[in-house]
Amino acid sequence: MVDFTDEDDALLSQLGVSVETKKVVAHTPREERIIAGFEEVQRFAEEHGRSPQHGEERGIFERLYAVRLDRIRALEECRTLVMPHDHQGLLGDEIVSAQPDIDEMDDEALLAELGVDAETPDITTLRHVRSSAEKRAAEEIANRERCEDFETFRPFFDQVQADLKSGIRISRKFVKDAGFLKAEIKAGQFFILGGQTAYVAEIGDQIRAPNGETDARLRVIYSNGTESNLLLRSLQRALYKDEAGRRITEPTAGPLFASEAEEDDAASGTIYVLRSKSNHPLVSENRDIVHKIGVTSGSVEKRIANAKLDATFLLDDVEIVATYELYNINRVKLEKLIHRIFEPAKLEIKIKDRFGRPVVPREWFLVPLFVVDEVVQKIKDGTISDLTYDPQQAKLVQGGA
């Protein structure tokens, strides 16, 4: 493009020629992140000749991209933003498979699915007004009736409270990882919801929801003598929304992962799960499921103190996302067992150390945090034998080495 001086502009104006100035569009950091996310979807489409699709038979990243594309299509603000970049016509495709509750999610929830943090609201933003999803979660908790045979279940609740007090059971935050899989709920499990202990007494036959997902009607008994017959997906949503929502673990066979050690227990170390703050493209694109899993005999904080100088930690800072204390166990053998289970999901990455030499860091895996927690639980209850992690299904399967 030719640059004109002021004199040139004046001369052209006298000749009746208008000079068109090309506008430079400035995007907010949030808009840039949405565009960058859409470009990742475009790269997938270029490599595979089609848009990403949903389905359990699809790879983890394709399913993530499919969710992201659906969110962009569903949210007008995002659709308008990326429209000028859509040279492949991805926005014009039909949504392959509707995702749960897209129409009922508010803008903040939709942006969260896109990996965008909501900006700090200004004075024109309504505060303390619940979204439709929050209202629905509250209604699901409130829709309870008196449990006529509660005396049958009372001993269960008494035992759980005793187990929690003694440390035989512990409670863990009910979490969801990466937004593409639901945390598992089974009959006989206990949860904390709305300040009450909830027991899943029965799970009915599977049904097919309008969005294509499987669901089931539950009979849930609460410690205050009430019960509800809400859907499994509704219980999941309510637990996600409840900041104090917890999963109560199964009884432990010993002090391996207890919150406190007994007097005669010999400390062995700590399993730690780390998340990298590296800007390496492979890490930044998959940050929510890229984890370093290891075992240390000392302080985890000291172990990661010089992460920026250690190629093991990708030469950048890391954050601790989970720890599990060990007692009376061979930590070296345990670490080998954990790494054997997650071997199929090992992160293949090569970086240069401080001296410019190529290094392949170990102990990094592409695995959601809730699967790590599941492995720890299965090690604890002795059911980990012959299990391995299947990255395509994002779950544990039989057939470990």
Stockholm file with secondary structure:
# STOCKHOLM 1.0

chainA/1-401         MVDFTDEDDALLSQLGVSVETKKVVAHTPREERIIAGFEEVQRFAEEHGRSPQHGEERGIFERLYAVRLDRIRALEECRTLVMPHDHQGLLGDEIVSAQPDIDEMDDEALLAELGVDAETPDITTLRHVRSSAEKRAAEEIANRERCEDFETFRPFFDQVQADLKSGIRISRKFVKDAGFLKAEIKAGQFFILGGQTAYVAEIGDQIRAPNGETDARLRVIYSNGTESNLLLRSLQRALYKDEAGRRITEPTAGPLFASEAEEDDAASGTIYVLRSKSNHPLVSENRDIVHKIGVTSGSVEKRIANAKLDATFLLDDVEIVATYELYNINRVKLEKLIHRIFEPAKLEIKIKDRFGRPVVPREWFLVPLFVVDEVVQKIKDGTISDLTYDPQQAKLVQGGA
#=GR chainA/1-401 SS CCCCCHHHHHHHHHTTCCCCCCCCCCCCHHHHHHHHHHHHHHHHHHHHSSCCCCSTTSCHHHHHHHHHHHHHHHCHHHHHHHGGGCTTCGGGSCCSSCCTTTTTCCHHHHHHHTTCCCCCCCTTSCCSCCCHHHHHHHHHHHCCEECTTHHHHHHHHHHHHHHHHHTSSCEEECCCCTTTSCCCCCTTCEEEETTEEEEEEEEEEEEECTTSCEEEEEEEEETTSEEECCBHHHHHHHHHHCTTCEEECCCCSSSTTCSSCCTTCCEEEEEEEEEECCCCHHHHHTGGGEEEEEEESSCHHHHTTTGGGCGGGTTSCEEEEEEEEEESSCHHHHHHHHHHHTGGGBCCCCEECTTSCEECCCSEEECCHHHHHHHHHHHHHTCCTTEEEETTTTEEEECCC
#=GC SS_cons         CCCCCHHHHHHHHHTTCCCCCCCCCCCCHHHHHHHHHHHHHHHHHHHHSSCCCCSTTSCHHHHHHHHHHHHHHHCHHHHHHHGGGCTTCGGGSCCSSCCTTTTTCCHHHHHHHTTCCCCCCCTTSCCSCCCHHHHHHHHHHHCCEECTTHHHHHHHHHHHHHHHHHTSSCEEECCCCTTTSCCCCCTTCEEEETTEEEEEEEEEEEEECTTSCEEEEEEEEETTSEEECCBHHHHHHHHHHCTTCEEECCCCSSSTTCSSCCTTCCEEEEEEEEEECCCCHHHHHTGGGEEEEEEESSCHHHHTTTGGGCGGGTTSCEEEEEEEEEESSCHHHHHHHHHHHTGGGBCCCCEECTTSCEECCCSEEECCHHHHHHHHHHHHHTCCTTEEEETTTTEEEECCC
//
